[in-house]
């Protein structure tokens, strides 16, 4: 029996001199409870391969359930360091583990409760690349399987360089692809959609 999925590579890997690569993420990312996403209203669009143009899958609409909102994570210096993607082998397929790493500088009771909750829940992270083509500037980690806290949630109360902050690493299950690009129409519209996720979702009119 032949493979049921077409995994042909139809893409030229060049270099964009007008938009050169640079490491790093912008200062804000969003962390969303996996179950707060309205997956019926959200839209993942796949453009099929044609000729020498490969298929393209993009999250064009990210909708939260009524009454829900994304949580804003702010980066200080390089406190998103450790955010990465790595190939991983499962029992029946090969995919990717998405890792979103950040540092909590908030030591309030509410923040501590939220961190404790991360150990027993799943989340999705939306990050903003410093450089990327417009349709990959925003990316979503853990869209299919969600991100879960690892044993690396630690806090050193004494180390001077750590200032009592709490490093947190969230890792996905076996995702079928690299992080989804989040893009709607143009960069300005996408930025507005990103910002809108920070406010409580209301019923569609």
C-alpha positions as CSV (number, residue, x, y, z in Angstrom):
1,X,0.0,0.0,0.0
2,X,1.4,3.4,-1.0
3,X,1.7,6.3,1.4
4,X,-1.7,8.0,1.8
5,X,-0.1,11.5,2.1
6,X,1.9,13.3,-0.6
7,X,5.1,14.4,1.0
8,X,6.8,15.6,-2.2
9,X,9.1,18.6,-1.7
10,X,8.1,21.4,-4.1
11,X,10.0,24.5,-3.0
12,X,13.1,26.3,-3.9
13,X,15.1,27.2,-0.8
14,X,16.7,30.5,-1.6
15,X,17.8,33.5,0.4
16,X,15.9,36.7,0.8
17,X,18.4,39.6,0.7
18,X,15.7,42.2,1.5
19,X,14.6,40.3,4.6
20,X,17.7,38.6,6.0
21,X,17.4,36.2,8.9
22,X,18.1,37.4,12.4
23,X,17.7,35.4,15.7
24,X,15.3,36.4,18.3
25,X,11.7,37.1,19.1
26,X,9.8,40.3,19.7
27,X,9.1,41.4,23.3
28,X,5.5,40.1,23.5
29,X,4.1,36.6,23.1
30,X,0.7,35.2,23.8
31,X,-0.1,32.1,25.9
32,X,-3.6,30.7,25.4
33,X,-5.4,27.9,27.2
34,X,-5.7,25.0,24.6
35,X,-9.4,24.6,25.5
36,X,-10.2,28.3,25.2
37,X,-9.7,28.2,21.4
38,X,-12.8,27.9,19.3
39,X,-11.6,25.4,16.7
40,X,-14.8,25.4,14.8
41,X,-14.6,29.2,14.2
42,X,-10.8,29.2,13.7
43,X,-9.6,28.7,10.2
44,X,-6.6,26.7,9.0
45,X,-6.2,27.1,5.3
46,X,-4.2,24.8,3.1
47,X,-3.4,25.8,-0.4
48,X,-2.8,22.6,-2.4
49,X,0.4,22.1,-4.4
50,X,0.2,23.2,-8.0
51,X,3.0,22.7,-10.6
52,X,6.2,23.5,-8.9
53,X,4.6,25.4,-6.0
54,X,4.3,23.3,-2.9
55,X,1.3,23.1,-0.6
56,X,1.0,25.9,2.1
57,X,-0.8,25.6,5.4
58,X,-1.6,28.8,7.4
59,X,-3.8,29.7,10.4
60,X,-5.7,32.5,8.9
61,X,-8.2,33.0,11.7
62,X,-7.7,32.4,15.4
63,X,-10.9,32.7,17.5
64,X,-11.3,32.3,21.2
65,X,-14.5,31.1,22.9
66,X,-16.8,33.7,24.4
67,X,-15.4,35.2,27.6
68,X,-11.9,34.0,27.0
69,X,-8.7,35.9,26.3
70,X,-5.0,35.3,25.7
71,X,-2.4,35.9,28.4
72,X,0.4,38.3,27.5
73,X,4.0,37.2,28.2
74,X,6.6,40.0,28.2
75,X,10.2,39.3,27.4
76,X,13.0,41.0,29.3
77,X,16.4,40.9,27.5
78,X,16.4,37.3,26.2
79,X,14.0,35.7,28.5
80,X,12.4,33.7,25.7
81,X,15.7,31.9,25.2
82,X,15.1,28.2,24.8
83,X,12.1,28.6,22.5
84,X,12.8,26.1,19.7
85,X,11.6,23.3,17.5
86,X,13.2,19.9,17.2
87,X,12.4,16.8,15.1
88,X,11.0,13.9,17.2
89,X,10.3,10.3,16.4
90,X,7.0,8.8,17.6
91,X,5.9,5.2,17.5
92,X,4.3,5.4,14.1
93,X,5.4,8.7,12.6
94,X,8.1,11.4,12.8
95,X,7.1,14.9,13.7
96,X,8.3,17.9,15.8
97,X,8.3,19.0,19.4
98,X,7.6,22.7,19.9
99,X,9.2,24.4,22.9
100,X,8.1,27.7,24.3
101,X,10.4,29.0,27.1
102,X,9.9,32.1,29.1
103,X,10.6,33.6,32.5
104,X,7.9,34.8,34.9
105,X,9.0,38.0,36.7
106,X,5.6,38.2,38.4
107,X,5.7,36.7,41.9
108,X,2.1,37.6,42.9
109,X,-0.3,34.9,44.4
110,X,-2.3,35.0,41.1
111,X,0.9,34.4,39.1
112,X,2.0,31.6,41.3
113,X,-1.5,29.9,40.9
114,X,-1.3,30.3,37.2
115,X,2.1,28.7,37.0
116,X,0.9,25.8,39.2
117,X,-2.0,25.3,36.8
118,X,0.3,25.0,33.9
119,X,1.5,21.7,35.3
120,X,-1.9,20.1,34.7
121,X,-3.2,21.9,31.6
122,X,-2.4,22.4,27.9
123,X,-1.6,25.8,26.2
124,X,-0.8,27.3,22.8
125,X,1.8,30.0,22.3
126,X,1.8,32.7,19.6
127,X,5.2,34.2,19.1
128,X,6.4,37.1,16.9
129,X,9.7,36.7,15.0
130,X,12.0,39.6,14.7
131,X,12.5,38.9,11.0
132,X,10.5,36.7,8.7
133,X,8.4,37.0,5.6
134,X,5.1,38.7,6.4
135,X,3.2,35.4,6.3
136,X,5.5,33.8,8.9
137,X,6.1,36.8,11.2
138,X,3.6,35.3,13.6
139,X,3.8,31.6,14.5
140,X,1.8,29.3,16.7
141,X,3.4,26.7,18.9
142,X,1.5,23.6,19.9
143,X,-1.6,24.2,17.8
144,X,-2.4,20.5,17.3
145,X,-1.3,18.8,20.6
146,X,-0.9,21.7,23.0
147,X,2.1,22.7,25.2
148,X,2.6,21.3,28.7
149,X,5.0,22.3,31.5
150,X,8.1,20.1,32.0
151,X,10.1,19.4,35.1
152,X,12.2,22.5,34.3
153,X,9.8,24.8,36.1
154,X,12.2,25.9,38.9
155,X,12.8,29.0,41.0
156,X,16.1,29.9,42.7
157,X,15.3,32.3,45.5
158,X,19.0,33.2,46.2
159,X,21.0,33.4,43.0
160,X,21.6,37.1,42.3
161,X,21.5,36.8,38.5
162,X,18.1,35.1,38.7
163,X,16.5,37.8,40.8
164,X,14.0,35.3,42.1
165,X,12.3,35.0,38.7
166,X,10.7,31.7,37.5
167,X,12.0,30.0,34.3
168,X,9.2,28.0,32.6
169,X,9.5,25.6,29.7
170,X,6.4,24.4,27.8
171,X,6.8,21.5,25.4
172,X,4.3,20.1,22.9
173,X,3.4,16.5,22.2
174,X,4.4,15.2,18.7
175,X,3.2,17.9,16.4
176,X,2.7,17.0,12.7
177,X,4.5,20.1,11.4
178,X,6.7,23.0,12.3
179,X,4.8,25.9,14.1
180,X,1.8,27.1,12.1
181,X,2.2,30.5,10.5
182,X,-0.6,32.9,11.6
183,X,-1.4,35.3,8.8
184,X,-4.6,37.2,7.7
185,X,-4.5,39.2,4.5
186,X,-1.5,41.4,5.4
187,X,0.9,42.2,8.2
188,X,-1.2,45.1,9.6
189,X,-4.4,43.0,9.8
190,X,-2.5,40.1,11.4
191,X,-1.0,42.4,14.0
192,X,-4.5,43.7,14.8
193,X,-5.7,40.1,15.2
194,X,-2.8,39.4,17.5
195,X,-3.7,42.4,19.7
196,X,-7.4,41.5,19.7
197,X,-6.7,38.2,21.4
198,X,-5.6,40.1,24.5
199,X,-9.1,41.3,25.2
200,X,-12.1,39.1,26.3
201,X,-13.8,37.6,23.3
202,X,-17.5,38.5,22.9
203,X,-20.2,36.7,20.9
204,X,-20.1,37.2,17.2
205,X,-22.7,39.7,16.1
